[in-house]
Amino acid sequence: MAGFFELVDAPDGGYRIRMMDGSGNLMAISVTFPTKRAAAAGVALAREIAGTGLIRDKSRAGAGSVIRERVRPVNTPKEEAARLKKAPGARRAAVS
């Protein structure tokens, strides 16, 4: 299952968006939005950024570099087993 967004009440009023992975684990939480409409617009913006945004490495070791290579999403163990089962030569690798 794909991930999803949850609209939740913010502690001081307004709303926040939680981005969850397919297993229901928290991936990110947004700033506070004043209205549900503003929160929905925030989800639309997050989707756009996730699809097109670069990764800027602000870690100490990254020194502000931009990660340009394509990053493949991490599969769950079940998804990875299914992927390997479909891969060409998978049976040969399993037997060897």
Biopython code that builds the backbone (N, CA, C, O; Angstrom):
import numpy as np
from Bio.PDB.StructureBuilder import StructureBuilder

atoms = [
    (1, "MET", "N", (0.829, -1.177, 0.000)),
    (1, "MET", "CA", (0.000, 0.000, 0.000)),
    (1, "MET", "C", (0.877, 1.245, 0.000)),
    (1, "MET", "O", (1.920, 1.285, 0.653)),
    (2, "ALA", "N", (0.448, 2.242, -0.728)),
    (2, "ALA", "CA", (1.180, 3.503, -0.776)),
    (2, "ALA", "C", (1.010, 4.246, 0.535)),
    (2, "ALA", "O", (0.131, 3.922, 1.334)),
    (3, "GLY", "N", (1.835, 5.220, 0.749)),
    (3, "GLY", "CA", (1.710, 6.048, 1.933)),
    (3, "GLY", "C", (0.468, 6.934, 1.847)),
    (3, "GLY", "O", (-0.272, 6.910, 0.864)),
    (4, "PHE", "N", (0.269, 7.704, 2.895)),
    (4, "PHE", "CA", (-0.913, 8.559, 2.930)),
    (4, "PHE", "C", (-0.650, 9.760, 3.825)),
    (4, "PHE", "O", (0.329, 9.801, 4.570)),
    (5, "PHE", "N", (-1.541, 10.731, 3.736)),
    (5, "PHE", "CA", (-1.481, 11.920, 4.568)),
    (5, "PHE", "C", (-2.620, 11.873, 5.575)),
    (5, "PHE", "O", (-3.719, 11.420, 5.256)),
    (6, "GLU", "N", (-2.356, 12.341, 6.789)),
    (6, "GLU", "CA", (-3.385, 12.446, 7.819)),
    (6, "GLU", "C", (-3.523, 13.908, 8.230)),
    (6, "GLU", "O", (-2.523, 14.591, 8.452)),
    (7, "LEU", "N", (-4.742, 14.380, 8.330)),
    (7, "LEU", "CA", (-5.025, 15.712, 8.837)),
    (7, "LEU", "C", (-5.304, 15.566, 10.332)),
    (7, "LEU", "O", (-6.203, 14.822, 10.725)),
    (8, "VAL", "N", (-4.537, 16.273, 11.167)),
    (8, "VAL", "CA", (-4.705, 16.180, 12.618)),
    (8, "VAL", "C", (-4.780, 17.581, 13.227)),
    (8, "VAL", "O", (-4.287, 18.552, 12.652)),
    (9, "ASP", "N", (-5.404, 17.662, 14.398)),
    (9, "ASP", "CA", (-5.455, 18.931, 15.120)),
    (9, "ASP", "C", (-4.058, 19.291, 15.613)),
    (9, "ASP", "O", (-3.324, 18.432, 16.101)),
    (10, "ALA", "N", (-3.697, 20.566, 15.484)),
    (10, "ALA", "CA", (-2.424, 21.049, 16.018)),
    (10, "ALA", "C", (-2.622, 21.386, 17.499)),
    (10, "ALA", "O", (-3.729, 21.754, 17.893)),
    (11, "PRO", "N", (-1.594, 21.271, 18.319)),
    (11, "PRO", "CA", (-1.740, 21.502, 19.755)),
    (11, "PRO", "C", (-2.255, 22.903, 20.110)),
    (11, "PRO", "O", (-3.008, 23.055, 21.072)),
    (12, "ASP", "N", (-1.862, 23.909, 19.358)),
    (12, "ASP", "CA", (-2.247, 25.293, 19.667)),
    (12, "ASP", "C", (-3.333, 25.827, 18.740)),
    (12, "ASP", "O", (-3.454, 27.040, 18.565)),
    (13, "GLY", "N", (-4.117, 24.941, 18.147)),
    (13, "GLY", "CA", (-5.151, 25.356, 17.207)),
    (13, "GLY", "C", (-4.690, 25.169, 15.775)),
    (13, "GLY", "O", (-3.488, 25.098, 15.519)),
    (14, "GLY", "N", (-5.608, 25.091, 14.853)),
    (14, "GLY", "CA", (-5.263, 24.856, 13.464)),
    (14, "GLY", "C", (-5.065, 23.371, 13.209)),
    (14, "GLY", "O", (-5.527, 22.521, 13.970)),
    (15, "TYR", "N", (-4.372, 23.083, 12.129)),
    (15, "TYR", "CA", (-4.228, 21.693, 11.689)),
    (15, "TYR", "C", (-2.796, 21.430, 11.241)),
    (15, "TYR", "O", (-2.076, 22.337, 10.823)),
    (16, "ARG", "N", (-2.413, 20.185, 11.340)),
    (16, "ARG", "CA", (-1.128, 19.715, 10.806)),
    (16, "ARG", "C", (-1.397, 18.524, 9.907)),
    (16, "ARG", "O", (-2.431, 17.863, 10.009)),
    (17, "ILE", "N", (-0.456, 18.269, 9.035)),
    (17, "ILE", "CA", (-0.504, 17.116, 8.137)),
    (17, "ILE", "C", (0.609, 16.174, 8.552)),
    (17, "ILE", "O", (1.759, 16.585, 8.707)),
    (18, "ARG", "N", (0.260, 14.909, 8.731)),
    (18, "ARG", "CA", (1.276, 13.878, 8.967)),
    (18, "ARG", "C", (1.394, 13.047, 7.706)),
    (18, "ARG", "O", (0.390, 12.578, 7.170)),
    (19, "MET", "N", (2.618, 12.862, 7.228)),
    (19, "MET", "CA", (2.876, 11.999, 6.088)),
    (19, "MET", "C", (3.294, 10.641, 6.642)),
    (19, "MET", "O", (4.264, 10.538, 7.392)),
    (20, "MET", "N", (2.553, 9.607, 6.266)),
    (20, "MET", "CA", (2.781, 8.262, 6.779)),
    (20, "MET", "C", (3.225, 7.350, 5.644)),
    (20, "MET", "O", (2.802, 7.541, 4.504)),
    (21, "ASP", "N", (4.070, 6.360, 5.933)),
    (21, "ASP", "CA", (4.429, 5.387, 4.902)),
    (21, "ASP", "C", (3.330, 4.332, 4.824)),
    (21, "ASP", "O", (2.360, 4.378, 5.581)),
    (22, "GLY", "N", (3.486, 3.391, 3.915)),
    (22, "GLY", "CA", (2.464, 2.377, 3.695)),
    (22, "GLY", "C", (2.191, 1.492, 4.894)),
    (22, "GLY", "O", (1.135, 0.863, 4.965)),
    (23, "SER", "N", (3.117, 1.427, 5.837)),
    (23, "SER", "CA", (2.923, 0.622, 7.041)),
    (23, "SER", "C", (2.359, 1.433, 8.193)),
    (23, "SER", "O", (2.150, 0.900, 9.282)),
    (24, "GLY", "N", (2.110, 2.720, 7.966)),
    (24, "GLY", "CA", (1.567, 3.571, 9.017)),
    (24, "GLY", "C", (2.611, 4.227, 9.888)),
    (24, "GLY", "O", (2.281, 4.780, 10.937)),
    (25, "ASN", "N", (3.882, 4.178, 9.471)),
    (25, "ASN", "CA", (4.953, 4.830, 10.226)),
    (25, "ASN", "C", (5.049, 6.293, 9.835)),
    (25, "ASN", "O", (4.916, 6.633, 8.659)),
    (26, "LEU", "N", (5.278, 7.159, 10.807)),
    (26, "LEU", "CA", (5.400, 8.586, 10.570)),
    (26, "LEU", "C", (6.663, 8.892, 9.769)),
    (26, "LEU", "O", (7.760, 8.473, 10.138)),
    (27, "MET", "N", (6.498, 9.624, 8.673)),
    (27, "MET", "CA", (7.638, 10.033, 7.854)),
    (27, "MET", "C", (7.953, 11.524, 8.046)),
    (27, "MET", "O", (9.118, 11.922, 8.056)),
    (28, "ALA", "N", (6.906, 12.339, 8.197)),
    (28, "ALA", "CA", (7.097, 13.781, 8.362)),
    (28, "ALA", "C", (5.837, 14.390, 8.948)),
    (28, "ALA", "O", (4.747, 13.828, 8.840)),
    (29, "ILE", "N", (6.004, 15.546, 9.569)),
    (29, "ILE", "CA", (4.855, 16.301, 10.071)),
    (29, "ILE", "C", (5.041, 17.746, 9.631)),
    (29, "ILE", "O", (6.156, 18.268, 9.624)),
    (30, "SER", "N", (3.942, 18.379, 9.268)),
    (30, "SER", "CA", (3.990, 19.716, 8.697)),
    (30, "SER", "C", (3.999, 20.810, 9.758)),
    (30, "SER", "O", (3.912, 20.558, 10.960)),
    (31, "VAL", "N", (4.106, 22.018, 9.262)),
    (31, "VAL", "CA", (3.866, 23.203, 10.078)),
    (31, "VAL", "C", (2.368, 23.258, 10.377)),
    (31, "VAL", "O", (1.599, 22.454, 9.851)),
    (32, "THR", "N", (1.961, 24.184, 11.203)),
    (32, "THR", "CA", (0.545, 24.357, 11.513)),
    (32, "THR", "C", (-0.124, 25.209, 10.439)),
    (32, "THR", "O", (0.385, 26.261, 10.053)),
    (33, "PHE", "N", (-1.268, 24.736, 9.966)),
    (33, "PHE", "CA", (-2.080, 25.468, 9.000)),
    (33, "PHE", "C", (-3.312, 26.002, 9.725)),
    (33, "PHE", "O", (-3.839, 25.332, 10.613)),
    (34, "PRO", "N", (-3.780, 27.202, 9.361)),
    (34, "PRO", "CA", (-4.917, 27.779, 10.069)),
    (34, "PRO", "C", (-6.260, 27.117, 9.752)),
    (34, "PRO", "O", (-7.163, 27.117, 10.589)),
    (35, "THR", "N", (-6.397, 26.553, 8.550)),
    (35, "THR", "CA", (-7.667, 25.960, 8.128)),
    (35, "THR", "C", (-7.422, 24.617, 7.436)),
    (35, "THR", "O", (-6.301, 24.306, 7.033)),
    (36, "LYS", "N", (-8.487, 23.834, 7.309)),
    (36, "LYS", "CA", (-8.379, 22.564, 6.584)),
    (36, "LYS", "C", (-8.064, 22.816, 5.113)),
    (36, "LYS", "O", (-7.319, 22.053, 4.498)),
    (37, "ARG", "N", (-8.626, 23.881, 4.548)),
    (37, "ARG", "CA", (-8.353, 24.216, 3.145)),
    (37, "ARG", "C", (-6.862, 24.525, 2.949)),
    (37, "ARG", "O", (-6.256, 24.088, 1.970)),
    (38, "ALA", "N", (-6.287, 25.269, 3.873)),
    (38, "ALA", "CA", (-4.855, 25.581, 3.791)),
    (38, "ALA", "C", (-4.020, 24.312, 3.945)),
    (38, "ALA", "O", (-2.997, 24.154, 3.277)),
    (39, "ALA", "N", (-4.455, 23.405, 4.826)),
    (39, "ALA", "CA", (-3.737, 22.138, 5.002)),
    (39, "ALA", "C", (-3.795, 21.309, 3.723)),
    (39, "ALA", "O", (-2.793, 20.712, 3.329)),
    (40, "ALA", "N", (-4.961, 21.266, 3.067)),
    (40, "ALA", "CA", (-5.079, 20.526, 1.804)),
    (40, "ALA", "C", (-4.162, 21.130, 0.744)),
    (40, "ALA", "O", (-3.567, 20.398, -0.047)),
    (41, "ALA", "N", (-4.041, 22.459, 0.718)),
    (41, "ALA", "CA", (-3.116, 23.111, -0.216)),
    (41, "ALA", "C", (-1.676, 22.728, 0.121)),
    (41, "ALA", "O", (-0.845, 22.571, -0.773)),
    (42, "GLY", "N", (-1.382, 22.577, 1.425)),
    (42, "GLY", "CA", (-0.050, 22.131, 1.847)),
    (42, "GLY", "C", (0.259, 20.729, 1.360)),
    (42, "GLY", "O", (1.395, 20.441, 0.984)),
    (43, "VAL", "N", (-0.739, 19.848, 1.363)),
    (43, "VAL", "CA", (-0.555, 18.492, 0.830)),
    (43, "VAL", "C", (-0.242, 18.565, -0.661)),
    (43, "VAL", "O", (0.654, 17.871, -1.140)),
    (44, "ALA", "N", (-0.968, 19.395, -1.394)),
    (44, "ALA", "CA", (-0.723, 19.536, -2.830)),
    (44, "ALA", "C", (0.705, 20.015, -3.082)),
    (44, "ALA", "O", (1.375, 19.520, -3.987)),
    (45, "LEU", "N", (1.168, 20.973, -2.289)),
    (45, "LEU", "CA", (2.535, 21.468, -2.434)),
    (45, "LEU", "C", (3.555, 20.390, -2.081)),
    (45, "LEU", "O", (4.571, 20.252, -2.763)),
    (46, "ALA", "N", (3.292, 19.624, -1.020)),
    (46, "ALA", "CA", (4.210, 18.541, -0.629)),
    (46, "ALA", "C", (4.318, 17.509, -1.750)),
    (46, "ALA", "O", (5.407, 17.006, -2.028)),
    (47, "ARG", "N", (3.200, 17.195, -2.390)),
    (47, "ARG", "CA", (3.227, 16.235, -3.501)),
    (47, "ARG", "C", (4.080, 16.760, -4.644)),
    (47, "ARG", "O", (4.843, 16.007, -5.248)),
    (48, "GLU", "N", (3.956, 18.043, -4.941)),
    (48, "GLU", "CA", (4.752, 18.627, -6.021)),
    (48, "GLU", "C", (6.235, 18.621, -5.675)),
    (48, "GLU", "O", (7.068, 18.253, -6.504)),
    (49, "ILE", "N", (6.562, 19.026, -4.464)),
    (49, "ILE", "CA", (7.963, 19.050, -4.044)),
    (49, "ILE", "C", (8.545, 17.636, -4.051)),
    (49, "ILE", "O", (9.667, 17.429, -4.514)),
    (50, "ALA", "N", (7.789, 16.669, -3.540)),
    (50, "ALA", "CA", (8.283, 15.286, -3.479)),
    (50, "ALA", "C", (8.556, 14.743, -4.871)),
    (50, "ALA", "O", (9.486, 13.959, -5.056)),
    (51, "GLY", "N", (7.758, 15.147, -5.852)),
    (51, "GLY", "CA", (7.928, 14.634, -7.210)),
    (51, "GLY", "C", (9.021, 15.319, -7.993)),
    (51, "GLY", "O", (9.557, 14.733, -8.934)),
    (52, "THR", "N", (9.375, 16.553, -7.633)),
    (52, "THR", "CA", (10.312, 17.302, -8.466)),
    (52, "THR", "C", (11.492, 17.905, -7.714)),
    (52, "THR", "O", (12.476, 18.307, -8.334)),
    (53, "GLY", "N", (11.409, 17.973, -6.397)),
    (53, "GLY", "CA", (12.431, 18.673, -5.620)),
    (53, "GLY", "C", (13.749, 17.926, -5.529)),
    (53, "GLY", "O", (13.788, 16.697, -5.471)),
    (54, "LEU", "N", (14.827, 18.698, -5.517)),
    (54, "LEU", "CA", (16.163, 18.131, -5.304)),
    (54, "LEU", "C", (16.352, 17.853, -3.814)),
    (54, "LEU", "O", (15.635, 18.397, -2.974)),
    (55, "ILE", "N", (17.311, 17.013, -3.504)),
    (55, "ILE", "CA", (17.671, 16.745, -2.111)),
    (55, "ILE", "C", (18.905, 17.587, -1.803)),
    (55, "ILE", "O", (19.960, 17.376, -2.400)),
    (56, "ARG", "N", (18.786, 18.528, -0.890)),
    (56, "ARG", "CA", (19.925, 19.344, -0.462)),
    (56, "ARG", "C", (20.459, 18.757, 0.827)),
    (56, "ARG", "O", (19.750, 18.684, 1.831)),
    (57, "ASP", "N", (21.706, 18.342, 0.793)),
    (57, "ASP", "CA", (22.339, 17.705, 1.947)),
    (57, "ASP", "C", (22.867, 18.783, 2.887)),
    (57, "ASP", "O", (23.892, 19.406, 2.611)),
    (58, "LYS", "N", (22.174, 18.997, 3.982)),
    (58, "LYS", "CA", (22.579, 20.003, 4.969)),
    (58, "LYS", "C", (23.261, 19.376, 6.185)),
    (58, "LYS", "O", (23.464, 20.036, 7.204)),
    (59, "SER", "N", (23.614, 18.090, 6.064)),
    (59, "SER", "CA", (24.320, 17.433, 7.163)),
    (59, "SER", "C", (25.745, 17.960, 7.235)),
    (59, "SER", "O", (26.234, 18.578, 6.289)),
    (60, "ARG", "N", (26.409, 17.713, 8.359)),
    (60, "ARG", "CA", (27.799, 18.158, 8.502)),
    (60, "ARG", "C", (28.683, 17.573, 7.411)),
    (60, "ARG", "O", (29.556, 18.262, 6.883)),
    (61, "ALA", "N", (28.465, 16.309, 7.071)),
    (61, "ALA", "CA", (29.306, 15.654, 6.063)),
    (61, "ALA", "C", (28.944, 16.092, 4.644)),
    (61, "ALA", "O", (29.758, 15.941, 3.733)),
    (62, "GLY", "N", (27.754, 16.626, 4.439)),
    (62, "GLY", "CA", (27.300, 16.980, 3.102)),
    (62, "GLY", "C", (27.779, 18.324, 2.604)),
    (62, "GLY", "O", (27.870, 18.536, 1.395)),
    (63, "ALA", "N", (28.086, 19.234, 3.507)),
    (63, "ALA", "CA", (28.578, 20.568, 3.179)),
    (63, "ALA", "C", (27.720, 21.281, 2.142)),
    (63, "ALA", "O", (28.256, 21.971, 1.275)),
    (64, "GLY", "N", (26.407, 21.131, 2.212)),
    (64, "GLY", "CA", (25.507, 21.866, 1.329)),
    (64, "GLY", "C", (25.398, 21.334, -0.080)),
    (64, "GLY", "O", (24.861, 22.023, -0.947)),
    (65, "SER", "N", (25.885, 20.137, -0.343)),
    (65, "SER", "CA", (25.826, 19.589, -1.691)),
    (65, "SER", "C", (24.398, 19.191, -2.054)),
    (65, "SER", "O", (23.534, 19.063, -1.187)),
    (66, "VAL", "N", (24.170, 19.002, -3.339)),
    (66, "VAL", "CA", (22.869, 18.566, -3.844)),
    (66, "VAL", "C", (23.013, 17.137, -4.320)),
    (66, "VAL", "O", (23.923, 16.826, -5.088)),
    (67, "ILE", "N", (22.122, 16.260, -3.872)),
    (67, "ILE", "CA", (22.147, 14.864, -4.297)),
    (67, "ILE", "C", (21.364, 14.782, -5.599)),
    (67, "ILE", "O", (20.150, 14.987, -5.611)),
    (68, "ARG", "N", (22.051, 14.483, -6.690)),
    (68, "ARG", "CA", (21.420, 14.514, -7.999)),
    (68, "ARG", "C", (21.064, 13.142, -8.553)),
    (68, "ARG", "O", (20.225, 13.035, -9.447)),
    (69, "GLU", "N", (21.692, 12.092, -8.033)),
    (69, "GLU", "CA", (21.383, 10.771, -8.568)),
    (69, "GLU", "C", (19.964, 10.369, -8.191)),
    (69, "GLU", "O", (19.412, 10.846, -7.199)),
    (70, "ARG", "N", (19.398, 9.512, -8.972)),
    (70, "ARG", "CA", (18.045, 9.039, -8.714)),
    (70, "ARG", "C", (18.066, 8.146, -7.481)),
    (70, "ARG", "O", (18.887, 7.236, -7.368)),
    (71, "VAL", "N", (17.165, 8.416, -6.578)),
    (71, "VAL", "CA", (17.081, 7.646, -5.346)),
    (71, "VAL", "C", (15.878, 6.732, -5.458)),
    (71, "VAL", "O", (14.755, 7.190, -5.672)),
    (72, "ARG", "N", (16.118, 5.425, -5.312)),
    (72, "ARG", "CA", (15.031, 4.444, -5.413)),
    (72, "ARG", "C", (14.384, 4.286, -4.050)),
    (72, "ARG", "O", (15.080, 4.139, -3.045)),
    (73, "PRO", "N", (13.047, 4.316, -4.004)),
    (73, "PRO", "CA", (12.377, 4.122, -2.719)),
    (73, "PRO", "C", (12.734, 2.767, -2.112)),
    (73, "PRO", "O", (13.022, 1.810, -2.830)),
    (74, "VAL", "N", (12.711, 2.702, -0.815)),
    (74, "VAL", "CA", (13.006, 1.461, -0.110)),
    (74, "VAL", "C", (11.751, 0.589, -0.121)),
    (74, "VAL", "O", (10.658, 1.051, 0.206)),
    (75, "ASN", "N", (11.921, -0.660, -0.496)),
    (75, "ASN", "CA", (10.806, -1.608, -0.493)),
    (75, "ASN", "C", (10.647, -2.224, 0.892)),
    (75, "ASN", "O", (11.613, -2.373, 1.640)),
    (76, "THR", "N", (9.419, -2.573, 1.211)),
    (76, "THR", "CA", (9.191, -3.355, 2.415)),
    (76, "THR", "C", (9.753, -4.748, 2.149)),
    (76, "THR", "O", (9.947, -5.093, 0.983)),
    (77, "PRO", "N", (10.024, -5.562, 3.161)),
    (77, "PRO", "CA", (10.532, -6.913, 2.917)),
    (77, "PRO", "C", (9.623, -7.724, 1.988)),
    (77, "PRO", "O", (10.118, -8.470, 1.144)),
    (78, "LYS", "N", (8.317, -7.588, 2.132)),
    (78, "LYS", "CA", (7.382, -8.313, 1.280)),
    (78, "LYS", "C", (7.504, -7.853, -0.174)),
    (78, "LYS", "O", (7.518, -8.679, -1.087)),
    (79, "GLU", "N", (7.593, -6.521, -0.393)),
    (79, "GLU", "CA", (7.748, -5.982, -1.749)),
    (79, "GLU", "C", (9.080, -6.422, -2.360)),
    (79, "GLU", "O", (9.144, -6.749, -3.545)),
    (80, "GLU", "N", (10.136, -6.429, -1.557)),
    (80, "GLU", "CA", (11.456, -6.829, -2.055)),
    (80, "GLU", "C", (11.462, -8.305, -2.439)),
    (80, "GLU", "O", (12.059, -8.672, -3.451)),
    (81, "ALA", "N", (10.814, -9.149, -1.657)),
    (81, "ALA", "CA", (10.728, -10.579, -1.992)),
    (81, "ALA", "C", (9.971, -10.775, -3.300)),
    (81, "ALA", "O", (10.364, -11.598, -4.127)),
    (82, "ALA", "N", (8.889, -10.024, -3.492)),
    (82, "ALA", "CA", (8.120, -10.121, -4.739)),
    (82, "ALA", "C", (8.947, -9.631, -5.917)),
    (82, "ALA", "O", (8.897, -10.218, -6.998)),
    (83, "ARG", "N", (9.719, -8.543, -5.714)),
    (83, "ARG", "CA", (10.565, -8.006, -6.790)),
    (83, "ARG", "C", (11.631, -9.015, -7.191)),
    (83, "ARG", "O", (11.872, -9.230, -8.378)),
    (84, "LEU", "N", (12.266, -9.631, -6.208)),
    (84, "LEU", "CA", (13.313, -10.611, -6.493)),
    (84, "LEU", "C", (12.754, -11.847, -7.172)),
    (84, "LEU", "O", (13.420, -12.448, -8.015)),
    (85, "LYS", "N", (11.554, -12.226, -6.819)),
    (85, "LYS", "CA", (10.915, -13.391, -7.418)),
    (85, "LYS", "C", (10.669, -13.167, -8.906)),
    (85, "LYS", "O", (10.760, -14.103, -9.701)),
    (86, "LYS", "N", (10.353, -11.913, -9.287)),
    (86, "LYS", "CA", (10.072, -11.566, -10.682)),
    (86, "LYS", "C", (11.335, -11.284, -11.492)),
    (86, "LYS", "O", (11.292, -11.269, -12.722)),
    (87, "ALA", "N", (12.461, -11.059, -10.809)),
    (87, "ALA", "CA", (13.697, -10.666, -11.489)),
    (87, "ALA", "C", (14.220, -11.791, -12.377)),
    (87, "ALA", "O", (14.144, -12.964, -12.012)),
    (88, "PRO", "N", (14.763, -11.420, -13.571)),
    (88, "PRO", "CA", (15.352, -12.445, -14.429)),
    (88, "PRO", "C", (16.506, -13.147, -13.704)),
    (88, "PRO", "O", (17.338, -12.499, -13.068)),
    (89, "GLY", "N", (16.542, -14.452, -13.805)),
    (89, "GLY", "CA", (17.605, -15.230, -13.176)),
    (89, "GLY", "C", (17.427, -15.404, -11.688)),
    (89, "GLY", "O", (18.345, -15.868, -11.011)),
    (90, "ALA", "N", (16.281, -15.048, -11.161)),
    (90, "ALA", "CA", (16.062, -15.142, -9.718)),
    (90, "ALA", "C", (16.146, -16.592, -9.237)),
    (90, "ALA", "O", (16.668, -16.854, -8.154)),
    (91, "ARG", "N", (15.636, -17.533, -10.034)),
    (91, "ARG", "CA", (15.680, -18.936, -9.607)),
    (91, "ARG", "C", (17.105, -19.454, -9.566)),
    (91, "ARG", "O", (17.482, -20.194, -8.657)),
    (92, "ARG", "N", (17.903, -19.056, -10.568)),
    (92, "ARG", "CA", (19.290, -19.493, -10.579)),
    (92, "ARG", "C", (20.033, -18.983, -9.366)),
    (92, "ARG", "O", (20.819, -19.713, -8.762)),
    (93, "ALA", "N", (19.786, -17.716, -9.000)),
    (93, "ALA", "CA", (20.474, -17.144, -7.850)),
    (93, "ALA", "C", (20.042, -17.846, -6.563)),
    (93, "ALA", "O", (20.858, -18.055, -5.665)),
    (94, "ALA", "N", (18.785, -18.203, -6.472)),
    (94, "ALA", "CA", (18.285, -18.861, -5.266)),
    (94, "ALA", "C", (18.842, -20.272, -5.116)),
    (94, "ALA", "O", (19.036, -20.752, -3.999)),
    (95, "VAL", "N", (19.101, -20.939, -6.249)),
    (95, "VAL", "CA", (19.584, -22.312, -6.211)),
    (95, "VAL", "C", (21.073, -22.363, -5.941)),
    (95, "VAL", "O", (21.545, -23.280, -5.270)),
    (96, "SER", "N", (21.836, -21.383, -6.457)),
    (96, "SER", "CA", (23.289, -21.441, -6.320)),
    (96, "SER", "C", (23.778, -21.282, -4.929)),
    (96, "SER", "O", (24.986, -21.313, -4.692)),
]
sb = StructureBuilder()
sb.init_structure("model")
sb.init_model(0)
sb.init_chain("A")
sb.init_seg("    ")
for serial, (resi, resn, name, xyz) in enumerate(atoms, 1):
    if name == "N":
        sb.init_residue(resn, " ", resi, " ")
    sb.init_atom(name, np.array(xyz, "f"), 0.0, 1.0, " ", f" {name:<3s}", serial, name[0])
structure = sb.get_structure()
